[in-house]
Amino acid sequence: MGEVKRIGILTSGGDCAGLNAVIRAVVFRATEYNWKVLGISRATNGLMARPPEFTPLEIEKVDRSLTHGGTFLGTTNKGNPFAFPMPDGQIVDRSEEIIEGYRILGLDAIIGIGGDGSMAILRKLAQQGGMNLVTIPKTIDNDVDITERSIGFDTAVNIATEALDRLHFTAASHSRVMILEVMGRDAGHIAISAGIAGGADVILIPEIPYKISNLCRKLAERQAQGKNYSLIIVSEAVKTELGDAINCTHAHGEQRYGGIGQYLADTIHACNGAETRVMVLGHVQRGGTPSPLDRLLASAFGVAAVDLIAEGRFDRMVGWHDRQVIDVPIRDAIQRYCVVDPDSTLVKTARGLGIYLGD
């Protein structure tokens, strides 16, 4: 690879807090190398557009973005470029258009910020087109392997914890069972972290099965101890006791997780007659000001990604392990989905606190 002059950066997949802080760090560090940074609009869609859609990024443009939520570059979690749905209903492979867009912009390398699905697509594009790629993990679900933390996770946990903090008071005032349904896709990281931090009495995650009878017994025990309310936090991917997934239908017929909270509320009421209410936290977990920890991780990841480009080390993902930044092959980071280990410290902690976590 010759001298680096221009690098691109894009955000792909669902939004989360901390993305703008990553972009800011990349621009600051790249400026130290006297490189130009192009912010690609709407993930790979910006490279498919003709002309490619981008924004030149300089320190003055990103300097105040450290605390801003979302991504000012825009993103998308729809439309796999290798099987892209067209307006006329056709499915078209548009991967070469993205690679051509990379060439048109004269990029020497590109930094992709995304989850495991986005990184898999970007890596396939990079291999096909000879694009120099470095990735940064971001997902509120914290399900990317090898890295201990991904951008956005800490903020999502903080928001879920604050919701539990607030629900304590209204639950106690009305002697109710309050159920908080949180995101997380197929992993229970948000639920178990926020559940412990927020003082939940029951934590249900996809990785550990449960029985309604035992859950209701836990609630009855609390009542017998003179505790007039209970808090339950449940991850969106938790199934019914019989193992059935609960989904809701969105626009264009898209099926997504949603509804386990209401299922539990109805089942608990039928079991012991408890007055139960449900709060679905939803996309609130993705928005807002990033936490200090997410800002720190974003800054460290952004600097490290630029340094990898300077060293000519591509096809790698930066990550966090043992209180420092590491880098690993992207292939290794995406080959396994990182769920909650039933023997992990957090699971043992929850059980040690008397929290019902399943059977």
Secondary structure, 3 states (H helix, E strand, C coil): CCCCCEEEEEECCCCCCCHHHHHHHHHHHHHHCCCEEEEECCCHHHHHCCCCCEEEECHHHHCCCCCCCCCCCCCCCCCCHHHEECCCCCEECCHHHHHHHHHHCCCCEEEEEECHHHHHHHHHHHHHHCCCEEEEEECCCCCECCCCCCECHHHHHHHHHHHHHHHHHHHHHHCCEEEEEECCCCCCHHHHHHHHHCCCCEEECCCCCCCHHHHHHHHHHHHHCCCCCEEEEEECCCCCCCCCCCEEECHHHCEEECCHHHHHHHHHHHHHCCCEEEEECHHHHHCCCCCHHHHHHHHHHHHHHHHHHHCCCCCEEEEEECCEEEEEEHHHHHCCECCCCCCCHHHHHHHHCCCECCC
